[in-house]
Amino acid sequence: MGVAQLPLLAANWKMNPIDGGAALDLVKGILPVASEHSDRVEVALFPPFPWLLGVAEMLDQTGIELGAQDCFWEMSGAYTGEVSPAMLKGWCQWVLVGHSERRAYLGETDEMVARKAAAALSSDLSVIMCVGELDEHYVAGKGDEVVSAQVRSGLSSCSADDSSRLVIAYEPIWAIGTGKSADPEHAYKTMRLIRRVVGETIGAGAARKVRVLYGGSVNSGNVESYVELPLCDGCLVGGASLKAEEFSEIVKVTAAVYAHG
């Protein structure tokens, strides 16, 4: 890890589940193990917007944190359909920005991601900023160039003072939801690159404080190979976080890795 912080497991539910009762059932299934290991692993759940308040009530006083999957860069105004960081800070501790699906399906640019990250940080929210290359970049050997540019742009309105509340998740887009996870050696090299770029952009001290996660088809069978890497501070978990038993096992494995070292 970069510094002596707890590893972070962030559960991105995406646009699931479609029923609020199922969302609360999922929380009930995750809570026992997540709470048991909260002294070793920081767990944050990222449900869809409609379920935030109900999940927040269930997580109160549990030590498990709550995040939103996106936010806008303005605090209020004529922005139909958007949700501002100021609206989230009352019950969320985290916000996710720049996920590859938003970049791909909704045309989010590096500049938009940077503005969202800065707005969230200014509202005292912690931020997970996602970066990662497409398959075509990976095959062409341009992954490092793409990821470096995304990190530099995303941090353009951030400072070293933000570093303890800033997390960067490396998610190779060719591995998301495909069942094809990145080779741990590739993940390690890219996360090392990310930390170096953070240092060049907002300072060496910040590079030691910013946590770097891996995301991309993470499951209980492969999570150990990532969280045991020297520069990996946890994982951003997608599909596997929608199964309480599977995500609980991910928490257990991660806690065991950090307990031993």
Secondary structure, 3 states (H helix, E strand, C coil): CCCCCCCEEEEECCCCCCCHHHHHHHHHHHHHHHHHCCCCCEEEEECCHHHHHHHHHHHCCCCCEEEECCCCCCCCCCCCCCCCHHHHCCCCCEEEECCHHHHHHHCCCHHHHHHHHHHHHHCCCEEEEEECCCHHHHHCCCHHHHHHHHHHHHCCCCCHHHHHHEEEEECCHHHCCCCCCCCHHHHHHHHHHHHHHHHHHHCHHHHHHCEEEEECCCCCCCHHHHHCCCCCCEEEECHHHHCHHHHHHHHHHHHHHHHCC
